[in-house]
Amino acid sequence: MISKQIEGVVSQLRSDFVFTYRELGFPAEMTPTVIRNLNRMVEKGIITKLSKGRYYKPRKTIFGQLKPSPEEIVKDLLTKDGKVIGYLTGYSVFNQLGLTTQISNIIEIGTNIRRNKKRRGSYEIRFILQPNPIKPLDIPLLQWLDALKYIKSIPDSDVNITFQRLSHLVKGLSGKSCKRLKVLALAYTPMTRALAGVILDGIFGADYTQSLYDSLNPVTYYKVGINSDNPLLKKWRIT
């Protein structure tokens, strides 16, 4: 029976893998039958429907069923034809970086193209315009810069602790990554450039960060709310 064949294919998928009927490998003329059977499997509790046309086999634990990771939920929005077109940022990444404990149903994606937000099941997907080209090796650096950019609005966090945490993360980067970070920072907002400048200045010195310093308006101050006697904050006009 076709229903058994479909269930057999689905049973081979790993838990939390988000899929559509197209990924099951059945001929196009069988599409209505496949969709019908997938919806029956949803009714039986074998799989869960994430949104229209998207399903997953839930991972079951003693605490109940777990939802797929944010990256799995939006994987089709992160790559196209084998090329990276977006990256996760925002709440889910800030949580992974240890900047907040809050879990959100909002998934944010950095992208080079303006896109309207969309819904996928219970999740709201927002797109954040990234001025730098999105390259796989740069993604952790872009995520770090995004955290600096939104340092004042990260939920359930303290600006001072967040700044210390981000400073600590940079100290673990290679020299090559820090140079790349400095270049990427130049495309961000002035406040972000100033904050990145303080951190990099403290590690490598003034000569290293001169390009960032020169990119800032010499009479502009940036109100962030960092309570520290670090003299570099005054130099970079951060209050």
C-alpha positions in Angstrom: 0.0 0.0 0.0 1.2 3.5 -0.8 0.4 4.7 2.8 2.9 2.1 4.1 5.5 3.2 1.6 5.1 6.8 2.7 5.3 5.9 6.4 8.4 3.9 5.6 10.2 6.8 4.0 9.2 9.2 6.8 10.4 6.7 9.4 13.9 6.9 7.9 14.1 10.7 8.5 15.8 11.9 11.6 13.8 13.5 14.4 13.3 17.2 14.1 14.1 17.2 10.3 11.7 19.6 8.6 10.5 18.3 5.3 8.0 18.9 2.5 6.3 16.2 0.3 8.8 17.0 -2.4 11.7 15.7 -0.3 10.2 12.2 0.0 11.0 11.3 -3.5 7.6 10.2 -4.9 6.6 11.0 -8.5 4.8 14.3 -9.1 1.6 12.6 -10.1 1.4 11.1 -6.6 1.5 14.5 -4.9 -2.2 14.7 -3.8 -1.9 11.1 -2.4 1.3 11.9 -0.5 -0.1 15.1 1.0 -3.3 13.3 2.0 -1.3 10.6 3.8 1.0 13.1 5.5 -2.0 14.8 6.9 -3.3 11.5 8.2 0.0 10.9 9.9 -0.4 14.3 11.6 -3.8 13.2 12.9 -2.2 10.0 14.2 0.5 11.9 16.0 3.3 10.3 14.0 4.5 13.6 12.6 3.8 17.2 13.4 2.8 20.0 11.0 5.0 23.0 11.3 3.2 25.2 8.8 1.4 24.7 5.4 3.3 22.0 3.5 6.0 21.6 6.2 6.2 18.7 8.6 8.7 17.1 11.1 9.0 14.0 13.1 9.0 15.3 16.7 11.8 14.3 19.1 10.1 12.8 22.2 11.7 13.2 25.7 10.5 12.7 29.2 9.6 16.4 29.2 7.4 16.0 26.1 7.9 16.6 22.4 10.6 19.0 21.3 10.3 21.4 18.4 13.0 21.6 15.7 15.9 24.1 16.2 15.4 27.6 14.7 18.0 26.8 12.1 16.1 23.7 11.0 12.8 25.7 10.8 14.2 28.3 8.4 16.9 26.3 6.6 15.3 26.9 3.2 15.7 30.7 3.9 19.4 30.4 4.7 20.7 28.7 1.5 19.6 28.7 -2.1 21.1 26.4 -4.8 23.9 25.6 -2.4 24.8 29.2 -1.7 24.4 30.9 1.7 21.9 33.7 1.4 21.1 34.3 5.1 22.2 33.5 8.7 20.5 33.2 12.0 20.8 36.2 14.3 18.7 37.9 17.0 17.1 36.1 20.0 18.1 32.5 19.2 21.8 33.4 18.6 22.0 35.8 21.6 20.8 32.9 23.7 23.5 30.6 22.3 26.1 33.3 23.0 25.0 33.3 26.6 23.7 36.9 26.4 20.1 36.1 27.4 18.2 33.2 28.8 15.0 34.2 27.1 13.6 31.9 24.4 11.4 33.6 21.7 9.0 32.5 19.0 10.6 35.2 16.8 13.4 34.0 14.5 15.6 36.6 12.9 17.6 36.2 9.8 20.4 38.4 8.5 20.1 38.9 4.7 21.4 41.2 2.0 17.9 41.7 0.5 15.0 43.5 2.1 12.2 41.0 2.8 8.8 41.2 4.6 8.4 39.2 7.8 6.4 36.0 7.5 4.8 33.4 9.8 5.7 29.7 9.9 3.4 28.0 12.4 3.8 29.6 15.8 7.0 31.4 14.7 7.3 34.9 13.3 10.3 35.2 11.0 11.9 38.6 10.6 14.6 39.7 8.2 17.4 42.0 9.3 19.3 43.8 6.5 23.0 43.0 6.5 25.2 45.4 4.6 28.2 43.1 4.3 28.3 40.1 1.9 27.3 37.0 3.7 30.1 34.4 3.6 30.0 31.2 5.7 33.3 32.0 7.6 32.0 35.5 8.4 28.7 34.4 10.0 30.0 34.1 13.6 31.6 37.6 13.3 28.4 39.1 11.9 26.4 37.5 14.7 28.8 39.1 17.2 28.5 42.5 15.6 24.7 42.1 15.5 24.8 41.5 19.3 26.9 44.7 19.7 24.4 46.6 17.5 21.4 45.5 19.6 23.2 45.5 23.0 20.7 47.9 24.5 17.6 45.9 23.5 18.7 42.3 24.2 15.9 41.0 26.4 16.6 39.8 30.0 20.1 41.1 29.9 22.4 43.7 31.5 24.4 46.0 29.2 27.5 45.8 31.3 27.5 42.0 31.5 26.7 41.7 27.8 29.6 44.0 26.9 32.0 42.0 29.1 30.8 38.7 27.6 31.2 40.0 24.0 34.7 41.4 24.9 35.6 37.9 26.3 34.5 36.2 23.1 36.7 38.4 20.9 39.8 37.5 23.0 39.2 33.9 21.9 39.4 34.8 18.2 42.4 34.3 16.0 44.3 37.4 14.7 43.0 36.7 11.2 39.4 36.7 12.5 39.9 39.9 14.4 41.2 41.7 11.3 38.2 40.5 9.4 35.9 41.6 12.3 37.4 45.1 12.0 36.6 45.3 8.3 33.1 44.0 8.7 32.4 46.5 11.6 33.0 49.4 9.2 29.6 48.7 7.5 27.7 48.9 10.8 26.2 51.8 12.7 28.5 54.4 14.4 27.6 53.1 17.9 28.5 49.5 16.9 31.8 50.7 15.4 32.6 52.6 18.5 31.9 49.6 20.8 33.9 47.3 18.6 36.7 49.9 18.6 36.8 49.9 22.4 37.1 46.1 22.5 39.7 45.9 19.7 41.6 48.9 21.0 42.0 47.3 24.4 43.4 44.1 22.8 45.6 45.4 19.9 46.0 49.1 20.6 45.2 52.4 18.9 47.1 51.9 15.6 45.1 48.7 15.0 41.7 50.5 15.3 42.5 53.8 13.7 40.3 53.1 10.6 37.3 52.5 13.0 38.1 55.7 14.9 38.5 57.8 11.8 35.1 56.6 10.6 33.3 58.2 13.5 32.0 61.8 13.8 34.5 63.4 16.2 31.7 65.3 18.1 29.2 62.5 18.5 28.7 60.7 21.8 27.1 57.3 22.1 24.8 56.7 25.1 25.0 53.0 25.9 24.9 52.8 29.7 28.1 51.0 30.4 29.3 51.6 33.9 33.1 51.3 33.8 36.2 53.3 34.5 37.8 52.0 31.3 39.5 55.1 29.8 38.9 53.7 26.3 35.2 54.3 26.7 35.9 58.1 27.1 38.3 58.0 24.1 35.6 56.4 21.9 32.9 58.8 23.4 30.8 56.1 24.9 28.7 57.0 27.9 
